Amino acid sequence: MKLYYNRTKIVATMGPASAKKEVLLAMIKAGVNICRLNFSHGKAQDHKAVIDTIREINAEYKTNVGILADLQGPKIRIGLVKDGGINLVNKTRINITTHELIGDDNQIYITYPTFPQDVQPDEIILLDDGKIQMRVIETNRQDTVVCEVVHGGILTSRKGVNLPNTKVSIPSLTEEDLENLQYALDWDVDWVGLSFVRTGQDILELKKIIAESGKAAKVIAKVEKPEAIDNIDEIIAATDGVMVARGDLGVEMPLEEVPLLQKMIARKCREASKPVIVATQMLESMITTPRPTRAEVNDVANSVLDGADAVMLSGETSVGEFPVIVIETMAKIIRNVEDLGYPFNANKDANTDSSSPDYLSDAVCGSAVYLAEHTNAVGIVSMTTSGYTAFEISSYRPKAGTFIFTANKHLLNALSLLWGVRTFYYDRDESTDQTISDVNAILKAANLISEGDVVINTASVPISKKAKTNMLKVTVID
């Protein structure tokens, strides 16, 4: 099966539009690298059926498509309202209560038990993705908050609530999240997305549950709250990857700040060798039309220029009318930017902290990228057990292909999220020289490198599952 090899990866959300095997196969052929399961929608058995289809395709077509299980997180909503919708008029007052009831012009129910204790007067409440705005007048600290309507409109049942100024006390992992997390871990997904992350501790708590379950899933921190921006450095340090979730982030923060926040997060993630996904409304018009807007094309291209590891599609592939065409379109945009030489060799300083336990292996990885650039190497070929080398080399955005070999089958699909990385299974217990010879031969047989090509090989000497990368070799393929 001929696959398009894009450096910037594509994450596609699964749903009714992409559930059939023939559709998903066509999407993978067009460039999908990671399939996202959105636990905000659908039932467990639906997600399991998609996982089975992905793994069937991986086995049948020798692909390494990864799976991201995206937990809903503490999504706050209002309850039911009478007549399907109520009209909130500017400058009128309305009570928000924690007692479940059918909402009307006087009061509405919120699914947030400690809401009256957490909010403060003058804080802003946003409903329905910010279309309706209220201001807190007073709270009785028990069960009721009095609000004034600032920007009104028709409010329908179960709309989302955003609290940009409030320190929310709801745990990052709800009871529903814990249940869905167990499903995801039982199914051995590659990545778990944690919504509405606020601190690094949120990530560490999730990682603890994963470790105690004996699973190897890596964690994506979804940045979508002002508190996460305030704590971005500790979040990046704690997580395995980051998603710039621009939907809620653009509601809870001034919209004009989001583009620069996206660039800041991408830069910090690259410096920390952590992958970053840019998400939300990338090609949203293609839910119903086969062509994107010019603004959407620019958005995808700029995300590539920002150095994102991956760009993500949501409704476009889950419920849209053109799931295959949207992947083809996104791949073309990525390819056009990358064909012009962007964002190769992104400006990143090597780790100079000699006290770091990874200092020497970081130096080898950085040197491999430098050598590849100055020898016009076509590939950097590395062995890894933990995946660390792949994360590190990818973060430099080398022009040379990044070919990662591992005996860890879980990593084959998980590393598909990383910029420029292609993975291969290799489990022979050989000497370093023999291993290098073997992996180069595999790439040559696959027509990925040719006689006379220069490649940079990295490995550990001696070969060991616990050893860190400490050796590199310049090889001319014969």
N, C-alpha and C positions, 0 to 999 in steps of 0.2 A: 504494500500500500504506500503510495507516494504521499508524504507529509510535507507541509510547508514548515520550514524551520525558522521561526521568529525568535529573536533574542528577547524582546519584551514579550512576556507571556500573556495569555488570555485566560481569564477566569469566567466561566459561564454558569449562570444559575439555572438549575434544573427545575422543570415544571411540566405541566401538561403538554406544552408545545414541543418539548425536547425529550419526552420520555420514551418514545419509540426507538428501537434499536437502530433502524435505518436512518432516522433523523440524527440521532446522537453520533453515529458513525460518520455521517457526512460532516457534522460539525467538527469532529476530531480531525478528519482529513483536512478541513479548512484551516485548522490552527488552534483548537481548544487544548489547553494544557492541564487545567484544573477544573473539575466540576464542583459547583457549590450547592450544597443542600441547605435550603433556608428553612430552619425549624420554626419560623414565625408562621409558616403555612404548611399545609399538607399533614398527612398522618404518617406514623412510623412505618407502616407497611408500604406506603408509597415511596418513601425514601429508600427503604431496603430494596425494593424492586429496581430502582435506578442504580443503586450500588452494584447489584448483581449484573445489570446490563453493562456497566462500565468495566467491571472485571472480566466479563465475557469477552468484550472487545479487546481489552489489554492482552488477554491470553491468546485470542485468535489472531490478532494482527500485530502482536509484539510491540504494542504501544505502552507508554508509562504515564498514563493520565492519572493525576492525583485527585483526592477527594477532600473537600473542605466542608465540615459540618459546622454551620453557623447558628449558634444558639441565640434565642430571641433576647435574652437579658430582661432586666426589670422595665419592660415597656409599660408606661402608665397610660391608662385610657379613661374616658368617661363612660358611664353606663348607657342604658337605653333612655331615649327621650320620646315623649309622646308624639303621636302623629308622624313618626319617622323623621321629624326635624323641627327645631324651634328657632325663632328669629331673635337674635341677641342684638339689642339696639344700643348704639353708642351712648355713653354717660349714664346708663341705667345700672342698677346693682343686682347681683345674683349671688346666692349662697352656693358654695361647693361643700358637699357633705360626704362623710365616709359611711353613712348609712345607705344601704342599697335601696334604691327607689327608681321610679320612672321620672325622668327629668322633665321640667317645664320652665316657664319663663322666670320662675322664682328660685328654683334650686335644681342642681344636677349632682349626680353621684360620681365619685372618683375612686378608682381601684388602687388606692394608696392609703393604707390604714393610718400611717403616721403623718399624713399631709398637714393637718393643723398644727402639729408640733414642730414641723421642719420649716414651714414658710415664715417669712417676716413681712411686715407692712412695707408697701411700695415695691415688692418684688413682682416680676412680670410672669404671667402665665400665658403660654401659647397653646392654642388648640388647632387641630387639623392642619398640621405642617405649617403653623404660623399664620394661617389665613385669618384666624380670630385671635385677638389679643386682649388680655385682662390685666388689671393691676390689683394687688392685694390691698384691701382697706384695713381689715382687722381679722384676727383669729382668736377663737376662744380656747385654743390649745387642747381641745378635746375632740370635737367631731365636726366643727363647722368653720369655714373661712368665708368672709364677706369680700366680694370682689366688685370692681367697677369695670364695665365694658369699655375698652379704649377703641378697638376696631372690631365692630360687630359683623354679623352675617348669619346665614342659616347654619345651625349646628345639628348634624345628624348623629345617630347612635354610634357608640364605641370608637369615636375618633381619638387619635393619640394626643397626649399632653406632653409638652416640653417645658422645663423649668430652668431657664438659663442662669438664674441668679441664686438658685436654691441648692444647698448641700443636701442631697438626697440620702436618706438613711437606709433605703432598701438595699439588701445584699445584692452584689453583682450577679450571683447565681441564685435564681429563684428555685422553688420546688419543681416547677415544670422544667427548668433548665437542667437540674440534676437528673431528672428522669430521662430527658432527651440525651444528656451527656452519656448516661449509661448505655443507651441504645448505640450511640456513635462509637463508644469504646468497644462494645461487644462486636461491632461490625468492623473494627480495626481501621477506622478512617485515618487519613494521613495528617490532617490539620483540624483544629477546633478553633472556631472564631468566638471570642467573648465580646458581647455587645455592651455598650455604655461603660467601658472601662474608666475608672476614675484615678486609681493609683497603681503602683507596681505591686502592691500587696494583693490586689484583685487577681493579677496574673499568677502570683506565687501560690495562691490558694487553689486555683484551677490546676496548676502543674502538680501540686501535692496529690490531688484526687487522681489525676492521670497516673502518676507514679505508683500510688498505692493500689491501683487497679492492674499494675504490671503491664501497662501499655506504653507505646512509644509515640503517640500522637504529639505533634508540635502545636504551639499556640499562636494564634493571630490576635493581637489586641486591636479592637475596633475603636478608633479615636473619633468620638462624636459629641463630646461634652467639653465645655470650657475648663472644667476641672482637670480633664485629661491633658489639655494643652499646658496648664500650669505645671503638671507633673510629667511632662513628656519624656524627660531624660530618664527618670526612674522607670517609667513604663517600657521604654526601649531597652533599657538594661535588663529588665526582667523577662521580656517576651522573646519569642523566636521570630516573630514578624509582626508587621503593623498594617492595618487597613485604614486609609483615610476615607472614612465613611461620610461623604460630603452632604448626604441628605439631612440627617439630624444635626450635623455640625453646622450646616448653613442655616438651620432654624434657630439654634441656640446661640449662635454668634453672628455678628454683622456679616452679611454676605460678602461685602467687599474685602473682608479679611481672609476669606477662605483660600483664594489663589496663592497668597504668600505663605499661608500656613501649610498648604500642600507642598510647596517647594521646600519649606523649612523642615518638615517631617521627612521628606524624601532624602534631603541632604544628611540629616542626622542618622537616618537608618543606614544609608550607604556608608557613613563613617564608622558605624557600629557593626557593619557586615550583617545587617538584618534586612530581609526582603520587605518591600513596601508595595502594597496594592492600592491603586487609586480607583475609587468606586463611586457609583450613583449617577444616573442620567447621562451616561457617556454618549449613547446613541438612542436616546429614549424615543425620538420621533419614529424610529424604525420598528416600534411595537406595532404600528399600523400602516407604515409606508415602507417601500423597498429602498428608499434613498434617504440618507441622513441630511441634516441641515449643514450649512457651511460652518456654523458655530460649533456644532458637534464634532465635525472633522478636526477643527482647530483644537478643541478640547482634548481629543485623543492624542493628537500630534504633540501638543504641549506637555501632556503627561509623559510621553516617551522622552521628550527633551528634558523633562525634570529628572529623568533617571529612574522612573518607576520600574520595579521588577515586573509588575503585571498591571493590566487594566481589566476592569471587571464589568460584566454585563448582568443586569438583573431581570426586569420585566421583558427586556428585548428577547431573551432566550427562554424564559420560563413560561410566559403567556403570549408572547408576540406572534405575529402572523408569518414572520420571515426569519426563523432562528438560524438557518444555514446561511442565508444571504448576509445577515448581520455579522456573522463570524468572518465571512469572506471580506466584507467591507472593512472591518476592524483590522484584519491581517494586512490588507492592502495599505491602509494608512500607516501602520507600524512599519511595513516593509519600505515604503517610500521614504520615511524619515531615516530609517537605518541605512538604506542604500546611499544616503548622502553623508554617511559617516557619523551620525549622531546616535546615541550619546556615548560613543566609545571612549575609553580611557578617561572616564570622569575624574575630575580633580579630587583625589583622596590621598591624605597623608598616611604613610605606613606607621604601624604601631612602634613607637620609640620608647615605650615603657619597659625597660629591661627587668623590672620586678614582676611583670605579668607572666603567669605560667605558660602563656601561649606566645610569648615574645619571639622565640626562635622559629616556631612554625609559621607565625605571621610574617616574619622576615623572609622566609623561604617562599611563601605564596606571593608576597609583593615582588620579590626578585624574579619569580617565574613570569609574572606579567610584564615586568620591565624587559626581561630577556626576549620574551615573545615579540614585543614591540620592536626591539632593536635588531632582531634577526629575521624579521618578517615571517615568523612562524605561523603556520596555518592552524595550529592547535596547542592547547595546554592539556596534557593528559595526566590525570591524577587518580590515585587510589584513596579511598576513604572508608572508614567503618562507622564513624559518628556523623559524618556529613560536614564537619567543621571546615575542611579544606575547600569544599564546594562553596560554602557560604562566603569564605574569605576571598577566594579568587573571583567569584562572581561580582563582589562588591567593587572591584576595580574596573569593571566593564571593559574587559580586554577585546581588542579587535579579533584576536585569534579565537577559534572555537574552544569551548570549555567542555571537555569530555571526561566524565566522572565514572570510574569503575568501582563497584562495591559488591561485597558478598551479603550485604544487609538488604534483603528484599524490600523491607519497608521503605528504605531510602530511595529506591528506584522511582517511586511515584511521588514521594514527598518533595524531592529535589526538583521536580518538574516546575515548581513555582519560581525557582531562582532564575534571575536574568541570565540568558545565554547558556544555561547548563543543559547538557544532554547526558543521560545516564545509561549505563550498561552493566549487566550482571557478570561478575567474575569471581569465582570461589576456589580457584586452584591454589594450593599451598606450595608456592614455588619461591625460589630465591628472587631477590630484587631484580637482578639482570634478566632472569627468565620471565618474570612478571611483566617487565617493561617490553620485552620482545613480544610476549603474547598479546598484550593490549594494543600495541601498535599494529600487529598483524590483524587483529579484529577490526580495527578502524580502516585498515587498507582494504580488507575483504569487503567492507561495507561501502567502499568508494567514497569515504569521508576524507581520506588522505591518500597521497599518491607517491610514487617513487620520486625521490629528489626533494620532497617536502621537508621542511624543518618543523619539528615538534619539540615542545618542552615537557619533559616527564618529571613529575614529582612523586615521591614515595617516602616510606620510612625505612631506615636501615638499622637493624635487620627488620624484615617484614614481621609485623606483629599487630594483632587486633587492638592492642592498647597503646602502641607507639604513636607518637605524633610525627607529622611530616617534617623531615629533617634533611632531605636530599633532593637535588634537582639535576637533571641531565639534559643537555642539548643533543637531540637525535636527528640525523638525516636519514630519511626512510629509504631503504634499499629494496 
